[in-house]
Amino acid sequence: MYSFVVFAACAMLSAFVQGQTNPCAGTESGRLSSRLLQNIRNNDANNDSFITGDEIKADLVQHYDKNADGCVTLQEWVDAWASVKFSNEYATARLLDLNVNVTSPCPLSVNQFQGVSIPLVGFINANLDSLIKLCEGNQTLYNTVCDCYQLKHQLCNLDAYFQNFASCQKYVSSVLVG
């Protein structure tokens, strides 16, 4: 606990010195790593390191498709991500990266992923890639969106679990180090 408090104080001081504001201050968003781990638990229900179409469907039905019509709309998707405290920007970016038409009456069917099996590593890297692409595509988001701020100041360079993923390693070496 002590090391986390010291880290948090150092991160805040570093951001202050660099003229950055912390968009997470005063919010209840929590740590990005905790939110990502919740998303993983929601999608890999049996914890076998593979995310199957059945697991995705169960997650979509339980957390997303609130009117039970078999479709997940953009608003339902964003609301589900917001319930885990992800930003609307990240939620929208992730949905768009699934190559769906968000203006369609049914952008995402709860059955869309039937028959797939995604290794957990690929699932995590895809989620990280969406966030990195969002934040790097508009770098002002590092100062205005909590997910982007935590990506840069905590997740990929300091989190013992996520820093080992290829997306974080590439981000740290090409973006943060330079």
Helices and strands as residue ranges (DSSP letters): H 2-17, H 32-43, E 50-52, H 53-59, I 60-64, E 71-72, H 74-83, H 88-96, E 108-109, E 117-119, H 120-137, H 141-144, H 146-150, I 151-155, H 156-158, G 162-164, H 166-171, I 172-176
